[in-house]
């Protein structure tokens, strides 16, 4: 996994956590859901990159 890809995944997960927290505080269900979605997407992308690294031996 390249450093750039790893950073993008971490940033997406962090932004998702922030969106979810703000959504909960402001009672905004749509923002809360978007935050959860971003977290899941970041985690999935990270898992894909780890699988690629495992198959290529990096």
PQR file with spaces between the fields and no chain letter, atoms N, CA, C, O and H, PARSE charges and radii, in Angstrom:
ATOM       1  N    UNK     1       0.862   -1.171    0.000 -0.4000 1.5000
ATOM       2  CA   UNK     1       0.000    0.000    0.000 -0.0000 2.0000
ATOM       3  C    UNK     1       0.901    1.223    0.000  0.5500 1.7000
ATOM       4  O    UNK     1       1.806    1.344    0.826 -0.5500 1.4000
ATOM       5  N    UNK     2       0.649    2.114   -0.920 -0.4000 1.5000
ATOM       6  CA   UNK     2       1.458    3.327   -0.958 -0.0000 2.0000
ATOM       7  C    UNK     2       1.075    4.243    0.201  0.5500 1.7000
ATOM       8  O    UNK     2      -0.028    4.170    0.742 -0.5500 1.4000
ATOM       9  H    UNK     2      -0.086    2.016   -1.592  0.4000 1.0000
ATOM      10  N    UNK     3       2.000    5.088    0.554 -0.4000 1.5000
ATOM      11  CA   UNK     3       1.757    6.015    1.660 -0.0000 2.0000
ATOM      12  C    UNK     3       0.591    6.947    1.344  0.5500 1.7000
ATOM      13  O    UNK     3      -0.192    7.295    2.228 -0.5500 1.4000
ATOM      14  H    UNK     3       2.896    5.148    0.115  0.4000 1.0000
ATOM      15  N    UNK     4       0.479    7.348    0.080 -0.4000 1.5000
ATOM      16  CA   UNK     4      -0.621    8.230   -0.324 -0.0000 2.0000
ATOM      17  C    UNK     4      -1.978    7.569   -0.167  0.5500 1.7000
ATOM      18  O    UNK     4      -2.935    8.186    0.301 -0.5500 1.4000
ATOM      19  H    UNK     4       1.115    7.065   -0.638  0.4000 1.0000
ATOM      20  N    UNK     5      -2.049    6.291   -0.569 -0.4000 1.5000
ATOM      21  CA   UNK     5      -3.311    5.552   -0.431 -0.0000 2.0000
ATOM      22  C    UNK     5      -3.670    5.368    1.035  0.5500 1.7000
ATOM      23  O    UNK     5      -4.825    5.529    1.429 -0.5500 1.4000
ATOM      24  H    UNK     5      -1.272    5.790   -0.950  0.4000 1.0000
ATOM      25  N    UNK     6      -2.668    5.029    1.836 -0.4000 1.5000
ATOM      26  CA   UNK     6      -2.905    4.826    3.258 -0.0000 2.0000
ATOM      27  C    UNK     6      -3.408    6.116    3.906  0.5500 1.7000
ATOM      28  O    UNK     6      -4.341    6.096    4.709 -0.5500 1.4000
ATOM      29  H    UNK     6      -1.730    4.899    1.516  0.4000 1.0000
ATOM      30  N    UNK     7      -2.786    7.226    3.552 -0.4000 1.5000
ATOM      31  CA   UNK     7      -3.194    8.511    4.108 -0.0000 2.0000
ATOM      32  C    UNK     7      -4.618    8.859    3.709  0.5500 1.7000
ATOM      33  O    UNK     7      -5.394    9.331    4.541 -0.5500 1.4000
ATOM      34  H    UNK     7      -2.028    7.243    2.900  0.4000 1.0000
ATOM      35  N    UNK     8      -4.981    8.631    2.431 -0.4000 1.5000
ATOM      36  CA   UNK     8      -6.346    8.919    1.977 -0.0000 2.0000
ATOM      37  C    UNK     8      -7.365    8.095    2.758  0.5500 1.7000
ATOM      38  O    UNK     8      -8.423    8.602    3.133 -0.5500 1.4000
ATOM      39  H    UNK     8      -4.351    8.247    1.755  0.4000 1.0000
ATOM      40  N    UNK     9      -7.048    6.835    3.000 -0.4000 1.5000
ATOM      41  CA   UNK     9      -7.964    5.968    3.740 -0.0000 2.0000
ATOM      42  C    UNK     9      -8.129    6.432    5.175  0.5500 1.7000
ATOM      43  O    UNK     9      -9.243    6.449    5.699 -0.5500 1.4000
ATOM      44  H    UNK     9      -6.189    6.424    2.696  0.4000 1.0000
ATOM      45  N    UNK    10      -7.035    6.808    5.812 -0.4000 1.5000
ATOM      46  CA   UNK    10      -7.089    7.281    7.193 -0.0000 2.0000
ATOM      47  C    UNK    10      -7.866    8.590    7.276  0.5500 1.7000
ATOM      48  O    UNK    10      -8.670    8.786    8.187 -0.5500 1.4000
ATOM      49  H    UNK    10      -6.130    6.794    5.386  0.4000 1.0000
ATOM      50  N    UNK    11      -7.622    9.484    6.320 -0.4000 1.5000
ATOM      51  CA   UNK    11      -8.335   10.765    6.303 -0.0000 2.0000
ATOM      52  C    UNK    11      -9.825   10.534    6.108  0.5500 1.7000
ATOM      53  O    UNK    11     -10.644   11.170    6.771 -0.5500 1.4000
ATOM      54  H    UNK    11      -6.969    9.324    5.579  0.4000 1.0000
ATOM      55  N    UNK    12     -10.186    9.619    5.196 -0.4000 1.5000
ATOM      56  CA   UNK    12     -11.608    9.355    4.953 -0.0000 2.0000
ATOM      57  C    UNK    12     -12.274    8.811    6.213  0.5500 1.7000
ATOM      58  O    UNK    12     -13.394    9.205    6.541 -0.5500 1.4000
ATOM      59  H    UNK    12      -9.520    9.102    4.657  0.4000 1.0000
ATOM      60  N    UNK    13     -11.596    7.912    6.918 -0.4000 1.5000
ATOM      61  CA   UNK    13     -12.161    7.364    8.150 -0.0000 2.0000
ATOM      62  C    UNK    13     -12.292    8.451    9.218  0.5500 1.7000
ATOM      63  O    UNK    13     -13.288    8.499    9.940 -0.5500 1.4000
ATOM      64  H    UNK    13     -10.687    7.592    6.651  0.4000 1.0000
ATOM      65  N    UNK    14     -11.291    9.318    9.317 -0.4000 1.5000
ATOM      66  CA   UNK    14     -11.317   10.391   10.316 -0.0000 2.0000
ATOM      67  C    UNK    14     -12.418   11.402   10.020  0.5500 1.7000
ATOM      68  O    UNK    14     -13.130   11.836   10.925 -0.5500 1.4000
ATOM      69  H    UNK    14     -10.481    9.279    8.730  0.4000 1.0000
ATOM      70  N    UNK    15     -12.555   11.772    8.761 -0.4000 1.5000
ATOM      71  CA   UNK    15     -13.621   12.698    8.367 -0.0000 2.0000
ATOM      72  C    UNK    15     -14.978   12.061    8.655  0.5500 1.7000
ATOM      73  O    UNK    15     -15.900   12.732    9.119 -0.5500 1.4000
ATOM      74  H    UNK    15     -11.977   11.419    8.025  0.4000 1.0000
ATOM      75  N    UNK    16     -15.095   10.774    8.381 -0.4000 1.5000
ATOM      76  CA   UNK    16     -16.339   10.068    8.662 -0.0000 2.0000
ATOM      77  C    UNK    16     -16.697   10.093   10.139  0.5500 1.7000
ATOM      78  O    UNK    16     -17.857   10.285   10.506 -0.5500 1.4000
ATOM      79  H    UNK    16     -14.347   10.228    8.005  0.4000 1.0000
ATOM      80  N    UNK    17     -15.688    9.895   10.983 -0.4000 1.5000
ATOM      81  CA   UNK    17     -15.942    9.942   12.429 -0.0000 2.0000
ATOM      82  C    UNK    17     -16.407   11.332   12.852  0.5500 1.7000
ATOM      83  O    UNK    17     -17.319   11.475   13.667 -0.5500 1.4000
ATOM      84  H    UNK    17     -14.746    9.739   10.685  0.4000 1.0000
ATOM      85  N    UNK    18     -15.762   12.357   12.281 -0.4000 1.5000
ATOM      86  CA   UNK    18     -16.155   13.730   12.611 -0.0000 2.0000
ATOM      87  C    UNK    18     -17.571   14.029   12.132  0.5500 1.7000
ATOM      88  O    UNK    18     -18.367   14.620   12.861 -0.5500 1.4000
ATOM      89  H    UNK    18     -15.022   12.240   11.619  0.4000 1.0000
ATOM      90  N    UNK    19     -17.881   13.619   10.900 -0.4000 1.5000
ATOM      91  CA   UNK    19     -19.231   13.838   10.370 -0.0000 2.0000
ATOM      92  C    UNK    19     -20.277   13.135   11.232  0.5500 1.7000
ATOM      93  O    UNK    19     -21.333   13.694   11.527 -0.5500 1.4000
ATOM      94  H    UNK    19     -17.234   13.139   10.308  0.4000 1.0000
ATOM      95  N    UNK    20     -19.972   11.915   11.627 -0.4000 1.5000
ATOM      96  CA   UNK    20     -20.915   11.170   12.455 -0.0000 2.0000
ATOM      97  C    UNK    20     -21.130   11.878   13.795  0.5500 1.7000
ATOM      98  O    UNK    20     -22.262   11.982   14.268 -0.5500 1.4000
ATOM      99  H    UNK    20     -19.114   11.460   11.388  0.4000 1.0000
ATOM     100  N    UNK    21     -20.057   12.359   14.399 -0.4000 1.5000
ATOM     101  CA   UNK    21     -20.165   13.045   15.689 -0.0000 2.0000
ATOM     102  C    UNK    21     -20.978   14.331   15.564  0.5500 1.7000
ATOM     103  O    UNK    21     -21.841   14.606   16.398 -0.5500 1.4000
ATOM     104  H    UNK    21     -19.137   12.274   14.014  0.4000 1.0000
ATOM     105  N    UNK    22     -20.708   15.112   14.531 -0.4000 1.5000
ATOM     106  CA   UNK    22     -21.455   16.356   14.315 -0.0000 2.0000
ATOM     107  C    UNK    22     -22.916   16.043   14.028  0.5500 1.7000
ATOM     108  O    UNK    22     -23.811   16.727   14.525 -0.5500 1.4000
ATOM     109  H    UNK    22     -20.007   14.889   13.853  0.4000 1.0000
ATOM     110  N    UNK    23     -23.154   15.019   13.234 -0.4000 1.5000
ATOM     111  CA   UNK    23     -24.524   14.624   12.921 -0.0000 2.0000
ATOM     112  C    UNK    23     -25.306   14.233   14.164  0.5500 1.7000
ATOM     113  O    UNK    23     -26.480   14.576   14.303 -0.5500 1.4000
ATOM     114  H    UNK    23     -22.427   14.464   12.831  0.4000 1.0000
ATOM     115  N    UNK    24     -24.646   13.514   15.067 -0.4000 1.5000
ATOM     116  CA   UNK    24     -25.313   13.129   16.316 -0.0000 2.0000
ATOM     117  C    UNK    24     -25.598   14.348   17.185  0.5500 1.7000
ATOM     118  O    UNK    24     -26.674   14.461   17.772 -0.5500 1.4000
ATOM     119  H    UNK    24     -23.693   13.236   14.954  0.4000 1.0000
ATOM     120  N    UNK    25     -24.624   15.263   17.264 -0.4000 1.5000
ATOM     121  CA   UNK    25     -24.803   16.456   18.103 -0.0000 2.0000
ATOM     122  C    UNK    25     -25.902   17.367   17.579  0.5500 1.7000
ATOM     123  O    UNK    25     -26.626   17.989   18.357 -0.5500 1.4000
ATOM     124  H    UNK    25     -23.750   15.171   16.787  0.4000 1.0000
ATOM     125  N    UNK    26     -26.026   17.445   16.254 -0.4000 1.5000
ATOM     126  CA   UNK    26     -27.013   18.354   15.653 -0.0000 2.0000
ATOM     127  C    UNK    26     -28.301   17.643   15.291  0.5500 1.7000
ATOM     128  O    UNK    26     -29.204   18.243   14.708 -0.5500 1.4000
ATOM     129  H    UNK    26     -25.439   16.940   15.622  0.4000 1.0000
ATOM     130  N    UNK    27     -28.389   16.364   15.634 -0.4000 1.5000
ATOM     131  CA   UNK    27     -29.581   15.565   15.326 -0.0000 2.0000
ATOM     132  C    UNK    27     -29.842   15.487   13.828  0.5500 1.7000
ATOM     133  O    UNK    27     -30.989   15.525   13.383 -0.5500 1.4000
ATOM     134  H    UNK    27     -27.656   15.877   16.107  0.4000 1.0000
ATOM     135  N    UNK    28     -28.765   15.379   13.059 -0.4000 1.5000
ATOM     136  CA   UNK    28     -28.839   15.307   11.596 -0.0000 2.0000
ATOM     137  C    UNK    28     -28.578   13.870   11.171  0.5500 1.7000
ATOM     138  O    UNK    28     -27.427   13.444   11.074 -0.5500 1.4000
ATOM     139  H    UNK    28     -27.834   15.348   13.421  0.4000 1.0000
ATOM     140  N    UNK    29     -29.640   13.130   10.920 -0.4000 1.5000
ATOM     141  CA   UNK    29     -29.530   11.714   10.574 -0.0000 2.0000
ATOM     142  C    UNK    29     -28.767   11.507    9.269  0.5500 1.7000
ATOM     143  O    UNK    29     -28.023   10.535    9.135 -0.5500 1.4000
ATOM     144  H    UNK    29     -30.575   13.476   10.999  0.4000 1.0000
ATOM     145  N    UNK    30     -28.944   12.404    8.315 -0.4000 1.5000
ATOM     146  CA   UNK    30     -28.266   12.262    7.024 -0.0000 2.0000
ATOM     147  C    UNK    30     -26.745   12.411    7.188  0.5500 1.7000
ATOM     148  O    UNK    30     -25.980   11.640    6.607 -0.5500 1.4000
ATOM     149  H    UNK    30     -29.548   13.194    8.424  0.4000 1.0000
ATOM     150  N    UNK    31     -26.316   13.384    7.965 -0.4000 1.5000
ATOM     151  CA   UNK    31     -24.886   13.593    8.203 -0.0000 2.0000
ATOM     152  C    UNK    31     -24.296   12.428    8.997  0.5500 1.7000
ATOM     153  O    UNK    31     -23.171   12.004    8.734 -0.5500 1.4000
ATOM     154  H    UNK    31     -26.937   14.010    8.436  0.4000 1.0000
ATOM     155  N    UNK    32     -25.042   11.917    9.954 -0.4000 1.5000
ATOM     156  CA   UNK    32     -24.600   10.759   10.728 -0.0000 2.0000
ATOM     157  C    UNK    32     -24.405    9.558    9.812  0.5500 1.7000
ATOM     158  O    UNK    32     -23.399    8.856    9.909 -0.5500 1.4000
ATOM     159  H    UNK    32     -25.957   12.261   10.167  0.4000 1.0000
ATOM     160  N    UNK    33     -25.354    9.325    8.934 -0.4000 1.5000
ATOM     161  CA   UNK    33     -25.259    8.202    8.000 -0.0000 2.0000
ATOM     162  C    UNK    33     -24.090    8.381    7.037  0.5500 1.7000
ATOM     163  O    UNK    33     -23.380    7.421    6.736 -0.5500 1.4000
ATOM     164  H    UNK    33     -26.171    9.895    8.855  0.4000 1.0000
ATOM     165  N    UNK    34     -23.889    9.595    6.557 -0.4000 1.5000
ATOM     166  CA   UNK    34     -22.768    9.876    5.650 -0.0000 2.0000
ATOM     167  C    UNK    34     -21.441    9.607    6.359  0.5500 1.7000
ATOM     168  O    UNK    34     -20.516    9.054    5.764 -0.5500 1.4000
ATOM     169  H    UNK    34     -24.466   10.374    6.801  0.4000 1.0000
ATOM     170  N    UNK    35     -21.353    9.995    7.613 -0.4000 1.5000
ATOM     171  CA   UNK    35     -20.137    9.751    8.388 -0.0000 2.0000
ATOM     172  C    UNK    35     -19.856    8.267    8.540  0.5500 1.7000
ATOM     173  O    UNK    35     -18.716    7.829    8.390 -0.5500 1.4000
ATOM     174  H    UNK    35     -22.104   10.445    8.096  0.4000 1.0000
ATOM     175  N    UNK    36     -20.876    7.503    8.834 -0.4000 1.5000
ATOM     176  CA   UNK    36     -20.706    6.042    8.951 -0.0000 2.0000
ATOM     177  C    UNK    36     -20.276    5.446    7.616  0.5500 1.7000
ATOM     178  O    UNK    36     -19.408    4.575    7.566 -0.5500 1.4000
ATOM     179  H    UNK    36     -21.803    7.860    8.956  0.4000 1.0000
ATOM     180  N    UNK    37     -20.889    5.922    6.535 -0.4000 1.5000
ATOM     181  CA   UNK    37     -20.559    5.425    5.199 -0.0000 2.0000
ATOM     182  C    UNK    37     -19.091    5.710    4.871  0.5500 1.7000
ATOM     183  O    UNK    37     -18.388    4.845    4.349 -0.5500 1.4000
ATOM     184  H    UNK    37     -21.594    6.630    6.575  0.4000 1.0000
ATOM     185  N    UNK    38     -18.636    6.919    5.179 -0.4000 1.5000
ATOM     186  CA   UNK    38     -17.240    7.276    4.910 -0.0000 2.0000
ATOM     187  C    UNK    38     -16.284    6.398    5.706  0.5500 1.7000
ATOM     188  O    UNK    38     -15.241    5.991    5.195 -0.5500 1.4000
ATOM     189  H    UNK    38     -19.208    7.622    5.603  0.4000 1.0000
ATOM     190  N    UNK    39     -16.634    6.107    6.946 -0.4000 1.5000
ATOM     191  CA   UNK    39     -15.786    5.247    7.763 -0.0000 2.0000
ATOM     192  C    UNK    39     -15.688    3.850    7.163  0.5500 1.7000
ATOM     193  O    UNK    39     -14.599    3.282    7.079 -0.5500 1.4000
ATOM     194  H    UNK    39     -17.481    6.438    7.361  0.4000 1.0000
ATOM     195  N    UNK    40     -16.803    3.306    6.753 -0.4000 1.5000
ATOM     196  CA   UNK    40     -16.827    1.960    6.170 -0.0000 2.0000
ATOM     197  C    UNK    40     -16.043    1.938    4.858  0.5500 1.7000
ATOM     198  O    UNK    40     -15.288    1.002    4.595 -0.5500 1.4000
ATOM     199  H    UNK    40     -17.688    3.767    6.821  0.4000 1.0000
ATOM     200  N    UNK    41     -16.226    2.967    4.042 -0.4000 1.5000
ATOM     201  CA   UNK    41     -15.515    3.021    2.766 -0.0000 2.0000
ATOM     202  C    UNK    41     -14.006    3.096    2.987  0.5500 1.7000
ATOM     203  O    UNK    41     -13.246    2.429    2.285 -0.5500 1.4000
ATOM     204  H    UNK    41     -16.839    3.727    4.255  0.4000 1.0000
ATOM     205  N    UNK    42     -13.576    3.886    3.937 -0.4000 1.5000
ATOM     206  CA   UNK    42     -12.150    3.983    4.238 -0.0000 2.0000
ATOM     207  C    UNK    42     -11.589    2.659    4.719  0.5500 1.7000
ATOM     208  O    UNK    42     -10.488    2.265    4.334 -0.5500 1.4000
ATOM     209  H    UNK    42     -14.194    4.428    4.507  0.4000 1.0000
ATOM     210  N    UNK    43     -12.343    1.979    5.559 -0.4000 1.5000
ATOM     211  CA   UNK    43     -11.913    0.676    6.075 -0.0000 2.0000
ATOM     212  C    UNK    43     -11.844   -0.353    4.950  0.5500 1.7000
ATOM     213  O    UNK    43     -10.890   -1.128    4.880 -0.5500 1.4000
ATOM     214  H    UNK    43     -13.237    2.299    5.872  0.4000 1.0000
ATOM     215  N    UNK    44     -12.840   -0.368    4.073 -0.4000 1.5000
ATOM     216  CA   UNK    44     -12.849   -1.324    2.966 -0.0000 2.0000
ATOM     217  C    UNK    44     -11.691   -1.068    2.008  0.5500 1.7000
ATOM     218  O    UNK    44     -11.048   -2.008    1.542 -0.5500 1.4000
ATOM     219  H    UNK    44     -13.615    0.261    4.129  0.4000 1.0000
ATOM     220  N    UNK    45     -11.430    0.176    1.722 -0.4000 1.5000
ATOM     221  CA   UNK    45     -10.317    0.505    0.828 -0.0000 2.0000
ATOM     222  C    UNK    45      -8.994    0.074    1.447  0.5500 1.7000
ATOM     223  O    UNK    45      -8.096   -0.398    0.750 -0.5500 1.4000
ATOM     224  H    UNK    45     -11.953    0.940    2.100  0.4000 1.0000
ATOM     225  N    UNK    46      -8.879    0.241    2.760 -0.4000 1.5000
ATOM     226  CA   UNK    46      -7.676   -0.183    3.455 -0.0000 2.0000
ATOM     227  C    UNK    46      -7.518   -1.702    3.354  0.5500 1.7000
ATOM     228  O    UNK    46      -6.415   -2.198    3.124 -0.5500 1.4000
ATOM     229  H    UNK    46      -9.608    0.626    3.326  0.4000 1.0000
ATOM     230  N    UNK    47      -8.601   -2.426    3.522 -0.4000 1.5000
ATOM     231  CA   UNK    47      -8.551   -3.887    3.433 -0.0000 2.0000
ATOM     232  C    UNK    47      -8.173   -4.345    2.029  0.5500 1.7000
ATOM     233  O    UNK    47      -7.420   -5.306    1.873 -0.5500 1.4000
ATOM     234  H    UNK    47      -9.496   -2.023    3.709  0.4000 1.0000
ATOM     235  N    UNK    48      -8.687   -3.670    1.011 -0.4000 1.5000
ATOM     236  CA   UNK    48      -8.338   -4.010   -0.368 -0.0000 2.0000
ATOM     237  C    UNK    48      -6.843   -3.796   -0.593  0.5500 1.7000
ATOM     238  O    UNK    48      -6.175   -4.640   -1.190 -0.5500 1.4000
ATOM     239  H    UNK    48      -9.299   -2.889    1.137  0.4000 1.0000
ATOM     240  N    UNK    49      -6.328   -2.682   -0.122 -0.4000 1.5000
ATOM     241  CA   UNK    49      -4.903   -2.398   -0.287 -0.0000 2.0000
ATOM     242  C    UNK    49      -4.049   -3.429    0.448  0.5500 1.7000
ATOM     243  O    UNK    49      -3.012   -3.852   -0.064 -0.5500 1.4000
ATOM     244  H    UNK    49      -6.871   -1.996    0.362  0.4000 1.0000
ATOM     245  N    UNK    50      -4.474   -3.831    1.634 -0.4000 1.5000
ATOM     246  CA   UNK    50      -3.736   -4.850    2.391 -0.0000 2.0000
ATOM     247  C    UNK    50      -3.749   -6.176    1.645  0.5500 1.7000
ATOM     248  O    UNK    50      -2.740   -6.880    1.616 -0.5500 1.4000
ATOM     249  H    UNK    50      -5.316   -3.487    2.049  0.4000 1.0000
ATOM     250  N    UNK    51      -4.877   -6.522    1.045 -0.4000 1.5000
ATOM     251  CA   UNK    51      -4.970   -7.766    0.278 -0.0000 2.0000
ATOM     252  C    UNK    51      -4.057   -7.701   -0.946  0.5500 1.7000
ATOM     253  O    UNK    51      -3.396   -8.685   -1.278 -0.5500 1.4000
ATOM     254  H    UNK    51      -5.697   -5.950    1.069  0.4000 1.0000
ATOM     255  N    UNK    52      -4.016   -6.557   -1.613 -0.4000 1.5000
ATOM     256  CA   UNK    52      -3.119   -6.400   -2.760 -0.0000 2.0000
ATOM     257  C    UNK    52      -1.676   -6.588   -2.328  0.5500 1.7000
ATOM     258  O    UNK    52      -0.902   -7.273   -2.997 -0.5500 1.4000
ATOM     259  H    UNK    52      -4.552   -5.758   -1.343  0.4000 1.0000
ATOM     260  N    UNK    53      -1.316   -5.973   -1.201 -0.4000 1.5000
ATOM     261  CA   UNK    53       0.050   -6.092   -0.690 -0.0000 2.0000
ATOM     262  C    UNK    53       0.387   -7.543   -0.350  0.5500 1.7000
ATOM     263  O    UNK    53       1.505   -7.999   -0.589 -0.5500 1.4000
ATOM     264  H    UNK    53      -1.945   -5.416   -0.658  0.4000 1.0000
ATOM     265  N    UNK    54      -0.572   -8.252    0.201 -0.4000 1.5000
ATOM     266  CA   UNK    54      -0.340   -9.642    0.589 -0.0000 2.0000
ATOM     267  C    UNK    54      -0.121  -10.532   -0.637  0.5500 1.7000
ATOM     268  O    UNK    54       0.679  -11.467   -0.591 -0.5500 1.4000
ATOM     269  H    UNK    54      -1.480   -7.881    0.395  0.4000 1.0000
ATOM     270  N    UNK    55      -0.821  -10.247   -1.720 -0.4000 1.5000
ATOM     271  CA   UNK    55      -0.691  -11.083   -2.913 -0.0000 2.0000
ATOM     272  C    UNK    55       0.566  -10.751   -3.709  0.5500 1.7000
ATOM     273  O    UNK    55       1.106  -11.607   -4.410 -0.5500 1.4000
ATOM     274  H    UNK    55      -1.471   -9.488   -1.758  0.4000 1.0000
ATOM     275  N    UNK    56       1.031   -9.508   -3.601 -0.4000 1.5000
ATOM     276  CA   UNK    56       2.229   -9.116   -4.340 -0.0000 2.0000
ATOM     277  C    UNK    56       3.488   -9.252   -3.482  0.5500 1.7000
ATOM     278  O    UNK    56       4.599   -9.107   -3.992 -0.5500 1.4000
ATOM     279  H    UNK    56       0.593   -8.813   -3.031  0.4000 1.0000
ATOM     280  N    UNK    57       3.329   -9.524   -2.202 -0.4000 1.5000
ATOM     281  CA   UNK    57       4.476   -9.718   -1.327 -0.0000 2.0000
ATOM     282  C    UNK    57       5.118   -8.447   -0.823  0.5500 1.7000
ATOM     283  O    UNK    57       6.288   -8.464   -0.440 -0.5500 1.4000
ATOM     284  H    UNK    57       2.426   -9.641   -1.787  0.4000 1.0000
ATOM     285  N    UNK    58       4.396   -7.355   -0.810 -0.4000 1.5000
ATOM     286  CA   UNK    58       4.949   -6.083   -0.300 -0.0000 2.0000
ATOM     287  C    UNK    58       4.729   -5.934    1.154  0.5500 1.7000
ATOM     288  O    UNK    58       5.130   -4.928    1.739 -0.5500 1.4000
ATOM     289  H    UNK    58       3.445   -7.342   -1.121  0.4000 1.0000
